[in-house]
Amino acid sequence: MTGITISDIKAKQDNGSKKYYGSQNLIYIKDRLFKLFSEEMNSPDSIFIKVNDNVIGKIASFISGDIKRACSVGIAGETASGKSTVTFDVIDKINEFAASRNLSDIITRINIDDYYYDRSEMVQAAGSFAEFAKHYDLDIPEALELELMKEHMSRLMKGEDVYLPKYDMSGTAKRYDNYTLVKPSKIIISEGLFALTDKIADAFDFKIYVDVSVHAQKERFYIRAAERGLGDSTEEVYKNASRKAQIYVHPTMKKADIILSGEACRENYKNFINKLISIICEIHDIA
């Protein structure tokens, strides 16, 4: 285990908590988070591979209200790593909590995949998505309009409504612009292959990378390829995705505040989020 350790956190607690975390309230929140993260890190089938030292203090600052603006979270990882599954599980648990308390505008998702450039005419000219995929590289940052995505993130963080695009993942390569109206929320979460690349990484308060074994990744990829009709292009597309990931995606892991296991039990993720929500409810006296 690298990154955050029990001894590292304990040393900071004992040697100048006020210097690092300010008020007694913030120290208390940090202590509660420390226990939560420590228990999960030391549990079998932990969701964590790595947690950097600054994470607990930063989360505490948002929970305490010391940081009053919206919180932005970016989740990256190679294709079929599990980043979308993790993202949806987090969103579902937060929305479940919000609905039970009649709260609104808690979390907004921006899907980076929706920012692929429209290439529907190229698909039509090729005759099929499978043929198109043989000659057009979808696994490089330049295949997406990341500048637009960052602009949308910035506007949401400023409290503005934004219309997001919608990319058709069924094999048409069609993008519908100004498709989904989203409103500002307390948490803005975004996931995609290139979430931690240089163009957009600085848009996120928390940078997360989902890691997965090659065996699990390939198995998932082939299932997804069959759903998208890649046919005999599957192996070629997979090899290209893997090569490009080593260039553009895997290196971004070093920017991550948190590295998650893409093979951990989904219930572990849900349980962790529930426990985090419980701490927030305790701090803010939410019944």
Wavefront OBJ file of the C-alpha trace (Angstrom):
o trace
v 0.000 0.000 0.000
v 1.386 3.380 -1.004
v 0.023 6.867 -0.461
v -1.842 7.378 2.785
v -0.934 5.171 5.746
v -2.155 4.851 9.299
v 1.172 6.075 10.689
v 1.283 9.062 8.325
v -2.145 10.288 9.380
v -1.488 9.614 13.043
v 1.742 11.581 12.880
v -0.073 14.586 11.461
v -2.784 14.291 14.105
v -0.268 14.203 16.940
v 2.160 16.786 15.602
v 0.202 19.914 14.880
v -3.386 19.149 13.981
v -4.343 22.821 14.165
v -1.573 23.744 11.768
v -2.875 21.334 9.133
v -6.623 21.357 9.726
v -7.608 24.519 11.551
v -10.643 24.362 13.862
v -11.525 21.688 16.389
v -14.620 20.870 14.306
v -12.425 20.190 11.307
v -10.134 18.011 13.420
v -13.131 15.979 14.612
v -14.370 15.463 11.047
v -10.911 14.440 9.955
v -10.708 11.917 12.789
v -14.026 10.366 11.745
v -12.892 10.169 8.130
v -9.543 8.738 9.174
v -11.268 5.865 10.961
v -13.560 5.237 7.991
v -10.739 5.152 5.449
v -8.478 3.104 7.716
v -11.115 0.441 8.273
v -11.759 0.129 4.554
v -8.084 0.105 3.608
v -7.413 -2.708 6.071
v -10.461 -4.776 5.114
v -10.418 -7.817 2.815
v -11.301 -6.899 -0.789
v -10.782 -3.201 -0.048
v -12.013 -0.742 -2.648
v -8.749 1.194 -2.229
v -5.376 0.541 -3.803
v -3.953 3.929 -2.858
v -5.126 7.034 -1.014
v -2.905 10.116 -0.901
v -2.248 12.056 2.274
v -4.206 15.160 1.295
v -7.519 13.386 0.667
v -8.891 13.235 4.203
v -8.119 16.871 4.956
v -9.688 18.010 1.698
v -12.866 15.977 2.194
v -13.097 17.340 5.733
v -12.890 20.905 4.411
v -15.836 20.306 2.088
v -17.925 18.518 4.728
v -17.267 21.197 7.350
v -18.227 23.998 4.983
v -14.792 25.603 5.074
v -14.898 25.154 1.304
v -18.318 26.448 0.304
v -18.365 25.899 -3.446
v -19.332 22.769 -5.378
v -17.013 19.774 -5.243
v -15.737 18.289 -8.522
v -14.660 14.667 -8.938
v -12.901 13.190 -11.972
v -12.718 9.421 -12.462
v -10.365 7.923 -15.051
v -9.205 4.445 -15.994
v -8.610 2.246 -18.994
v -11.459 0.893 -21.084
v -13.550 -1.692 -19.208
v -11.808 -0.878 -15.925
v -15.093 -0.377 -14.077
v -15.009 3.408 -13.818
v -18.579 3.835 -15.120
v -19.885 1.157 -12.760
v -18.183 2.820 -9.798
v -19.531 6.207 -10.849
v -23.119 4.999 -11.205
v -22.996 3.146 -7.878
v -21.802 6.318 -6.133
v -24.462 8.419 -7.836
v -27.217 5.916 -7.044
v -26.382 5.854 -3.332
v -26.202 9.648 -3.117
v -29.462 10.084 -5.037
v -31.098 7.446 -2.839
v -30.100 9.429 0.235
v -31.196 12.737 -1.341
v -34.617 11.334 -2.246
v -35.148 10.012 1.292
v -34.486 13.518 2.676
v -36.285 15.407 -0.109
v -33.042 17.087 -1.144
v -32.378 18.333 -4.662
v -29.381 19.342 -6.781
v -26.960 17.143 -4.827
v -25.000 15.479 -7.636
v -24.581 15.962 -11.390
v -22.793 13.596 -13.747
v -20.873 14.639 -16.829
v -19.977 11.727 -19.082
v -16.748 12.490 -20.925
v -17.705 9.968 -23.628
v -20.512 12.325 -24.666
v -17.831 14.708 -25.918
v -16.617 12.470 -28.734
v -16.749 14.402 -31.981
v -19.645 13.548 -34.257
v -18.347 11.090 -36.840
v -21.679 9.746 -38.058
v -20.980 10.695 -41.669
v -17.732 8.747 -41.540
v -19.576 5.690 -40.186
v -22.106 5.904 -43.009
v -19.340 6.239 -45.573
v -17.525 3.211 -44.112
v -20.712 1.140 -44.195
v -20.624 0.124 -40.534
v -19.173 1.134 -37.204
v -16.895 -1.917 -37.315
v -15.309 -0.733 -40.576
v -15.132 2.851 -39.309
v -13.351 1.686 -36.145
v -10.632 0.040 -38.218
v -9.524 3.400 -39.603
v -10.524 5.969 -36.958
v -8.860 6.026 -33.557
v -11.327 6.516 -30.716
v -8.693 5.885 -28.078
v -6.803 9.164 -28.132
v -7.716 12.441 -26.366
v -7.985 14.221 -29.723
v -11.083 12.144 -30.535
v -13.001 14.159 -27.938
v -13.812 17.839 -27.561
v -12.343 18.078 -24.076
v -12.157 21.863 -24.187
v -15.959 22.003 -24.398
v -16.275 19.588 -21.521
v -13.998 21.736 -19.360
v -16.014 24.817 -20.270
v -19.210 23.070 -19.162
v -17.544 22.046 -15.896
v -16.464 25.621 -15.269
v -19.955 27.005 -15.895
v -21.562 24.472 -13.562
v -19.033 25.296 -10.858
v -19.996 28.961 -11.255
v -23.655 28.085 -10.688
v -24.851 28.254 -14.291
v -27.241 25.862 -16.051
v -25.630 23.948 -18.919
v -26.898 21.920 -21.865
v -24.650 18.877 -22.285
v -24.141 16.888 -25.491
v -25.203 13.248 -25.892
v -23.116 10.759 -27.868
v -24.779 7.679 -29.323
v -22.711 4.701 -28.165
v -24.739 2.167 -30.161
v -22.451 2.460 -33.180
v -23.647 5.505 -35.112
v -20.922 7.872 -33.785
v -23.608 10.563 -33.716
v -23.367 13.395 -31.183
v -26.388 15.476 -30.281
v -25.351 18.888 -28.987
v -27.312 20.904 -26.401
v -29.165 17.699 -25.535
v -29.395 17.411 -21.735
v -30.110 20.318 -19.396
v -28.233 20.016 -16.119
v -28.321 22.336 -13.151
v -25.517 23.171 -10.727
v -25.199 20.816 -7.780
v -23.096 20.293 -4.684
v -21.108 17.511 -6.377
v -20.119 17.364 -10.032
v -18.749 13.976 -11.027
v -17.225 13.105 -14.371
v -15.726 9.905 -15.704
v -13.975 8.769 -18.842
v -10.732 7.464 -20.275
v -9.144 10.884 -20.374
v -10.499 12.483 -17.194
v -7.001 12.976 -15.785
v -5.244 14.105 -18.948
v -3.581 17.510 -18.952
v -6.434 19.312 -20.722
v -8.991 18.740 -17.975
v -7.339 17.234 -14.882
v -7.093 20.598 -13.125
v -10.886 20.946 -13.272
v -11.251 18.370 -10.481
v -10.870 18.706 -6.718
v -10.563 14.940 -6.401
v -8.785 12.896 -9.040
v -9.607 9.184 -9.007
v -8.197 6.344 -11.078
v -9.818 2.905 -11.350
v -7.295 0.120 -11.898
v -8.042 -3.415 -13.116
v -6.181 -6.577 -14.090
v -5.629 -7.308 -17.777
v -7.656 -10.516 -17.553
v -10.762 -8.869 -16.090
v -10.459 -5.905 -18.440
v -10.256 -8.032 -21.590
v -13.202 -10.187 -20.567
v -15.345 -7.104 -20.008
v -14.148 -5.505 -23.239
v -15.210 -8.462 -25.363
v -18.672 -8.494 -23.834
v -19.040 -4.784 -24.573
v -17.671 -5.216 -28.103
v -20.328 -7.823 -28.850
v -23.020 -5.424 -27.640
v -21.684 -2.719 -29.972
v -21.360 -4.977 -32.992
v -17.614 -4.724 -33.463
v -17.528 -8.222 -34.930
v -14.173 -9.352 -36.294
v -12.721 -5.926 -35.494
v -12.849 -6.668 -31.769
v -9.316 -7.999 -31.332
v -7.780 -5.202 -33.388
v -9.755 -2.547 -31.541
v -8.816 -4.066 -28.177
v -5.117 -4.147 -29.018
v -5.237 -0.544 -30.201
v -7.107 0.533 -27.071
v -4.506 -1.192 -24.904
v -1.594 0.376 -26.756
v -3.080 3.850 -26.608
v -4.003 3.425 -22.948
v -0.349 2.859 -22.143
v 0.388 6.203 -23.789
v -2.561 8.381 -22.770
v -4.444 6.775 -19.867
v -2.230 4.645 -17.651
v 0.334 7.438 -17.063
v -2.416 9.657 -15.631
v -2.623 7.313 -12.646
v 0.237 9.262 -11.091
v -2.044 12.314 -10.851
v -4.692 10.418 -8.883
v -5.496 11.302 -5.284
v -7.195 7.919 -4.984
v -6.650 4.680 -6.890
v -9.591 2.295 -6.688
v -9.823 -1.404 -7.432
v -12.015 -2.039 -10.454
v -12.489 -5.598 -9.242
v -13.637 -4.937 -5.686
v -17.153 -6.046 -4.774
v -19.709 -3.435 -5.757
v -21.382 -3.759 -2.361
v -18.138 -2.577 -0.762
v -18.362 0.664 -2.723
v -21.977 1.148 -1.755
v -21.301 0.414 1.900
v -18.422 2.881 1.980
v -20.565 5.650 0.476
v -23.326 4.903 2.987
v -20.839 5.250 5.846
v -19.521 8.510 4.417
v -23.077 9.820 4.136
v -23.676 8.848 7.776
v -20.722 10.990 8.851
v -22.086 13.939 6.874
v -25.506 13.477 8.477
v -23.917 13.379 11.931
v -21.873 16.533 11.327
v -24.814 18.491 9.959
v -27.430 16.978 12.285
v -29.461 15.486 9.429
v -31.997 12.982 10.775
l 1 2 3 4 5 6 7 8 9 10 11 12 13 14 15 16 17 18 19 20 21 22 23 24 25 26 27 28 29 30 31 32 33 34 35 36 37 38 39 40 41 42 43 44 45 46 47 48 49 50 51 52 53 54 55 56 57 58 59 60 61 62 63 64 65 66 67 68 69 70 71 72 73 74 75 76 77 78 79 80 81 82 83 84 85 86 87 88 89 90 91 92 93 94 95 96 97 98 99 100 101 102 103 104 105 106 107 108 109 110 111 112 113 114 115 116 117 118 119 120 121 122 123 124 125 126 127 128 129 130 131 132 133 134 135 136 137 138 139 140 141 142 143 144 145 146 147 148 149 150 151 152 153 154 155 156 157 158 159 160 161 162 163 164 165 166 167 168 169 170 171 172 173 174 175 176 177 178 179 180 181 182 183 184 185 186 187 188 189 190 191 192 193 194 195 196 197 198 199 200 201 202 203 204 205 206 207 208 209 210 211 212 213 214 215 216 217 218 219 220 221 222 223 224 225 226 227 228 229 230 231 232 233 234 235 236 237 238 239 240 241 242 243 244 245 246 247 248 249 250 251 252 253 254 255 256 257 258 259 260 261 262 263 264 265 266 267 268 269 270 271 272 273 274 275 276 277 278 279 280 281 282 283 284 285 286 287
